[in-house]
Amino acid sequence: MTIQWFPGHMTRAKRQLEEQMKQTDVIIELRDARAVMSSTNPLLYTLSKDKPRIIVLNKADLADPEITKQWLQYFKTEGHFAIAVDVLKDNVREQIVRQIRAVMQPIHERQKKRGIRPRASRALVVGIPNVGKSTLINRLAQKKATTTANKPGLTRALKLIKVDKEIELVDSPGMLWPRFEDEGVGINLALIGAINEEILPHESLVRIAYERIETLSELLKTEANTYAELITNYGLRNNFKLNGEIDIERSMMDIIRKLRNGKLLRISWEKPDDYV
C-alpha cells in the first residue's frame, strides 16, 4: 500500500524550503524519538547538500529510553551530532547553541583570514508537522518568537529570529513528502499522530498496536484474547456507551490517545536494527 499525502500547500512549502536552504548555514532537524527514521523527510537530504546538521530527537520522554540510546549511538557512528530531549522541559538552548558555534567556528576563522567579517550564523529549523518546531524555536529565542524584518539580500519569504548576537533562526514549513512507498513509515507516523486520521483510521492503528505490543491488554487492565474482545471489554470497563451500546469508536480513540501521550508506556515504534 502506498499512502498518498501531498496537498498543494506542501508543494509551495518545498519551493520555499529550497530558497531558505540557499541562505542558511546549519540545519536543525527535529525528529520524533518514537519514530526516528519515519519522521525524517528524505527531501531534506537532497535540498540541504553538505550543510552541517544537528539532529534533535524530540519527545524522548515518550520513547523507550534504551532504544533512544541506540539511536544516539547510531548517529554518532554515522558522524552526526544528535541529542534526545523533551523540548518543553529540557535545556535544549545551551546544547544547540554550543553545537552551532562549534560547526561554524572553522568557517568563521577562514572568513576572518580573508578579511571578511562573519555575519550571524543562520540555522534553519526543519521537521515534519507536529514534531515541536515552534516550541523549539521559542525555547532557543527564550520568548515567544517573532520574526524580524526582512534584511537586504534575503529572499522575501525568509524571516530571521534572533537567538543572540551570533545566531539567527529561520523557521520552515512543516512538510511531509509526496508518498510513503514504505507502508510501515505511514503507519509509524499515524501512530505518533503526525498524519491525518483519515489516512489510517483508528481501527487500523489499534489493531496494529495490539499486534505489536504483547502486553497491551495488561496495560489497559482489560482481559482479552482477541483484538475484538480488547476493544469491547475496554469500552465496557470504561462505560463508553452510545445509544445503549458499547461505543467502539470512542474505545479505539481513547486507546490511541493514551499510546500517543505516553499514558500506557514509553514506546519506540522503530529501532536502528530495523534499517541495518
Order of alpha helices (4+ residues) and beta strands (2+ residues): beta-alpha-beta-alpha-beta-alpha-beta-alpha-beta-alpha-beta-beta-beta-alpha-alpha-alpha-alpha-beta-beta-alpha
